[in-house]
């Protein structure tokens, strides 16, 4: 992986101070959960909950096509025009402005526009993976949407998505898309060894244990980015292995500032350390690669079979 020679490595990584934009992030987190739960309700089940995620686009986040009887529809968060759009395969279209509004109002707007387009869907209105959450249709507390903050977050997602896709390309084994999990509000990509994992013991608020076990049914090395929600308080990149092999936490990492967090049981790298580095792309690729090597080598993955050998084919 030679991200250092990629001219796009000089792309701008915006400042993301959690304390400055946490109100917008908390509101947007719930907006994405409402849309994501509609996708989950109507999409065929995929392993590891891959059927529920959102994806980064050149304008924001999208569901990709969601099946609905004999048609499909797509939901788009446009963080450039700050619009929520719904587009159907038979030409239907609805939209409304993304702005400061209570989560309950967003929920009502979104569900009524789906109904206008002939989409009949019901979701559980309790947020997932959020402690002490309020049901979407009753939430008047989370109501902040700052356009500039939303756009900065989107630009951070664009940069992270780009680097994650470069990292993903060298792995030819089973690997997830680069996708956005609205439950935990993070962008992630996961590599698999091909081996079954022991039942996962963890749980999260309003998230069933059996669902967690499905997500971690196979041995993984996963990397991701989250903006500081869940009490962490700052934007950061992370990497973990499940099950965690012996000596994993002792891995030596090339990226300055990266460390193993004993409480999280994950490697962590501050977003600011990446943003301020001389070559953000290389700093992040090194972090992803080194933590993957620690997982794969200590757990004795068959790396020769799972990784692309030699140079990448020409583009």
N, C-alpha and C positions, 0 to 999 in steps of 0.2 A: 504494500500500500504506500503510495508516494504522494500524499496530499500536499506535501510541502512545495512540490513543483506545479501545483494547480493554481493558475492565476486567480481563481475565484476565492482562494484562501484569504485574500485581502478584503473580502466583503465585510461590510459593517455589521458588527454584533452590537445591538442597542443596549443601553444601560437598563437594568431591571432591578429596581430597589423594592423589595417586597413591602416594606412599610409604606411606601408612597402609593402603591397601586393595589394593595390587598383587598380593598373594598370592591374594586372592579373585578379582580380575579375571583373573589368568592361569588359574586353575582354571575359572572360568565361561566364559572364551574357548574352552577345549577342550570343555566341555559343549555349548556352542552349535554348535561345529564337528561334533560327532558327530550331533546332530539335523539340522543343515543338510545334512550329507552324505547322510543318508537321504532327505531331500527331493530332493536333486539326483539320486540314483540312480533314483528312481521317477517324477519329473515330466518331462513333455515339455520339450524344449529351447526356451528363449526367447532372443531376441537379448540380448547384453550380460550374460548369466547372470542375468537377472531371475527365472528359475525356481528359484533356489537360496536366495533371501533369506528373512529372517524379518521380522515386522512388529510394531510396538508396539501393545499393547492396553491396556485400562484396568486390567489386572492383571499384565502382563509382556510376553512376546514369544510369538508364535505362528508356525507354519509356513504357516497357511491350509490348506485341504483338499489332501491329497496323494492322487492316484489310486492304487488298488491293486486290480487286476483289475476286478470289477464294483462295487467299493465305494470308499470313501475314508476317510482318517483324518486327524486333526489332532493336532499336538503343541503343548502349551502350557507355557511356563515361567511359573508363577504366583509372582511375587515378593512377593505379599502374604501368602499362606498358605505360601509356600516349598515348593511341590509341583511335580513334573513330571507332567503328565497326558497321556494318550493316549486319544482318543475316536474311535470309528469311526461310520460312517454307518448301520451296522446295530445300534447300541446297545451295542457293546462298550466297555469302559472299563478302563484300568489306570492306576496312579499310584504314585509313591514320593516320599519327602521329599527336598527339596533341603537338603543339610547338608554339613558337612565330610566328604569321602570322597575316596579316590584316583580319578583320572580312570578308571583301569582298572575300578574298581568301578561307577562311573556307566555306563561302556560296557557292562559285563556286565548290569547291571540293566535298562538301556534295551533292549538287544537281546533279552533273554529275555522282556520284556513285549511287545515287538512280536511275537515268535514265538507267545506265548499268544493274541494277537489274530488270528493267521493271516497276519501280514505277514512274508513271506520276502524278506529283503533283505540284501545284502552290500555293505560299503563298504571303501574303502582306508583303513586305520587310521592312516596318517601325517597329522598336522596340516598344513594348508596355510598358507603365508605366515608361518610361525613358524620362526626360525632355530634350529638345533640341537634340533629337536623330538624327542620320544619318542613312539612309537606309542601310540595310545589304550589298547590292551589290555595294555600293559606299563608304563604311566605311574603310578608310585606317588609321584612327587616332587611333583606338583601335587595338593593335597588339601585346600585351605582354602576354606571357604564361610562367611563371616560374614554372618548374616542382615541386620544393620543396614546393612552396606556394600552388599550386593546391592540392598537396597531404596532406598538413596540413589541408586545408579546408575540404577535403574529410574525414579525420579522425575526425574532429569536427562534421561533418554530421553523421558519424557512431555512435559516442557517443550519440548525440542528438536523432537520430532515435531510438536507443535502449531504452533510457529513456522515450521517448514519447510513444513507444509501451507498456511499462509497465504502464504508466499513462492511456492509452486508455483502457486497459484490464478490468478496474473496472466499465466501463460504458456500460450498455446493451441497452440503447436507440439508436437512430440514431446518428452515429458518422462517421466522414470521415476516410479514410485511413490516415496514416502518409505519407504525400506527399509533393513534392517539386514544388512550383509555380515559374515557370521561369519568369513570368512577374515582380514580386516583388523580386525574387531571395531569397526566404525564404522557410524553411521547417516548416510545420504546421500540426496540428490536431485540428479538430473542433467538439464540442459536440452540440447537438440540443435539445431544450426543446420539440419540436413537435408543437409549435405554429407559426402561420404566423407572420412575422415582417412587420412593416410599410416600405414603399418604401425608399430605401437607398438614401440619398442626395448627397453622395460624388462622385467624378470623378477622373480620373487619365489621364496622357498624353496618347493619342492614345488608349484610352479604353472607349468604348461607355457607356453612362449612363445606357442604358437598360441592358448591360452586368453586370454592377455593381449591379443593382437591382436583377438580377438573382442570383448572388453570395450570396446576403444577403436577399433572399426571406423569410427565416425563422429565428426565434430567435436563437442566437448562443452564446456560450462561446468558444473562440478560443485561442490557445497558439501557439507560434512559435519561430523561431530562424532566425535572419538575420545577415549577417557579417559586416554591417556598411554602406551599400550603401544607396543611396537616400538622402545623406547629413547628416545622423546621425553620421557617423565618428567613430563608434566603434562597435564591435560585441556585440550583446545583445539578450536576450530572451524577449519575450513580451507576454502580455495577454490582451484581450479586450472582451467586451460583446456588442452585438448589438441586440436590442436597449439597451443602457446602463441604468440600473435601478437606482433608487434613492439610495443614500448612498453607491454606489459601490466604488467610489474613496476613501472612508474613511476606507476601509477594513484594518484590522491589519494583517500583513504578518510575518511569522516566519523567512523567509530567510533574513539574514543581507544584506543590500544594496538595496533591492527591494523597489521601490517607484512608485507612480502614476505620470505620466508625463502629466501635464495639456495641453501641446501643442499637444501631440500625442493622448490624451484621451485613454491611455493604461498604464497598469502596465509594468514596465521595470526592468530587472535584468541584470546587466553587465555580459557578458561571462567571463570576468576575475575574477569577484567575485565568480562565480561557479567554475572555473578552479582552483582557489587558495584555495578553502574551504577544510576543513578536509574530507568531504564526498560530492563530487560533485553531485552524484546521488540523495542523500537525499535533498541537497539544492535545486536542480531543481524540484524534485517531490513536495516538500513543496510549492514552488512558484506556480507550476501548480495547485495543489490542493486548496491552499488558495484563489487564484484568481477565480477558478471555484466556490468554495463555496460562494464567495462574489456575483458572478453573479446569481447563482442558488437560493440562499436564498433570496436575495433582490428582485428578480423577481418572487419568489414563484413558482419555478419549482417543479414538482412532483418527488422529488428525490427518494422516496421509489420505484417508478415504473421504474425509469431510471438507478438506480445504482445497481450493484450486491450486494446482501445481504449476510453477512457471509463470510467465508473464501473462497478463490479461490480453485477450484478443484486441486487435486495433478497433477503434471506434470509426 
